[in-house]
Amino acid sequence: MFRSLAHRNYRIWFVGALVSNVGAWMQATAQNWVVLTELTDNDAFAVGITMALQFAPQLLLVPITGLIADRFDRRKILMVTQTLLMLLGLALGLLLVFGHAELWHLYLFALALGLVNAIDNPARQTFVSDLVSNSDMSNAVALNSASFNTARMIGPAVAGFLIVLVGSGWVFIINAFTFLAVLGALAMLKGRQLKRSPRAPRAKGQFVAGFRYVAGRPDLVVVFVMVFLIGAFGMNFPIFSSTMAVEFGRGAGEYGLLSSILAIGSLTGALLAARRERARIRVVILACAFLGFATLTAALMPSYWTFAASTILIGLGAVTILTTANGYVQTTTEPELRGRVMALYMAILAGGTPIGAPIVGAVADGMGPRWALGLAAVAAMVAALIGLGWLVVSRGMRLTRHPQYAWRPAVRFSDAPTAAIAAVTTQAVPTLQVDQLEREIEREFGLDREADRSRTAGNERRSGDDRDRELVPRVPNDRLVPADFSEEVALTSPIRLPKPPHRTDTPVK
């Protein structure tokens, strides 16, 4: 479950990102509460507009932001974007502390936050591929989600407490200081241990290369459609939590507690995803159906505490969808296109919010928050049906009788249900020096080393000119270094092994 933490650079990044994520969740909680209760009179539609302004740039700038992540050093990109996010949080916090903030200030802040995050998200999502090996990439993505949701458990509750204790403005200022953790982590990373992914060439058509790649992958198109429906209508947790808190007559503390309780399920979903060998589309489909059931259950809860308990199921389903879909997209995409494809993925996920959030907010205002949850349940069920239909039509999925248990059905496919290549878990193996390796080969095949030496004695008396013309110079054993291992090459390229010499006097083992 935690195998990616064996990489030093990833451990440093994980800790720094965790601290920063706590501050980010504090800020997000305070931002929505300020719009809903301090600058408006419980106007859920204004919260939806704020969310739309924050996520719209990720949809509009996707060709540019993805190419930036593929062409430039992602570490330097993150240094710039994280610094800008820190300054934005500090500026809005000072406006709130001195009592000068108005609703249009929040709108402008949300838009600026969206512009910076549009560049930050693709670089941050794909930066994990620079920190770990290919076989650990899916696990690292899941642990990133675990970090994100651990912060969701802590951040909203702390924000609710601080809003009551010192005011919402100080929450933004404290968040600004948490960015020092991730900036320090980026500075501490060892550059020699960072993997250098292929950079996008400077050629025509690079802006739309990601679109063309996804269009040629029907499996990615289905994943993107499901993620769009979930992001547009099922991921509006600030609207659900804030309006349901008001519905039950609760305040800022209980509102922040709802987000933390939801994060219990989110963290569980992320850790379960980290245990899986690889990401699969079928898990995304099942999680969509589970999320539809969970949101419908939450809409029917009669009290605050039963609703709070039901949000654990919502968090479990939502994070299972997003973590698995994220891991599937990253592990099955060509490295030189990964930034652009992930930018498109994040744009579809976050870009659905400008469409769905105002609709969900309007439904919550006009018909009540329970109907808004019902709309999310319908969207999740539709996403599951789309994925299931693709498996049946495109992959030939069918139910058959289990070969061992008559009462248990089995699922069969006419074609492979996923385009992912199984990530082979690699382990460290003991290395042998050249002389020791030669002795092992001699012992295995019964070779006569002394006879070989006598036959090659003439070659040892070559002239100096011949030595200068050696194609492969000799390297001392202490200068030998292990070569990088590629699972992709190992899985697709046959390697011819030398045949042992035929001996009639030695039995074959």
Secondary structure by P-SEA (a helix, b strand, c coil): cccccccaaaaaaaaaaaaaaaaaaaaaaaaaaaaccccccccaaaaaaaaaaacaaaaaaaaaaaaaaacccaaaaaaaaaaaaaaaaaaaaaaaaaccccaaaaaaaaaaaaaaaaaaaaaaaacccccccccaaaaaaaaaaaaaaaaaacaaaaaaaaaacccaaaaaaaaaaaaaaaaaaaaacccccccccccccccccccaaaaaaaaacaaaaaaaaaaaaaaacccaaaaaaaaaaaaacccaaaaaaaaaaaaaaaaaaaaaaaacccccaaaaaaaaaaaaaaaaaaaacccaaaaaaaaaaaaaaaaaaaaaaaaaaaaaccccaaaaaaaaaaaaaaaaccccaaaaaaaaaaccaaaaaaaaaaaaaaaaaaaaaaaaaccbbbbbcccccccbbbbbbcccccccccccbbbbbbbbcaaaaaaaaaaaccccaaaaaaaacccccccaaaaaacccccccccccccccccaaaaacbbbbbbbcccccccccc
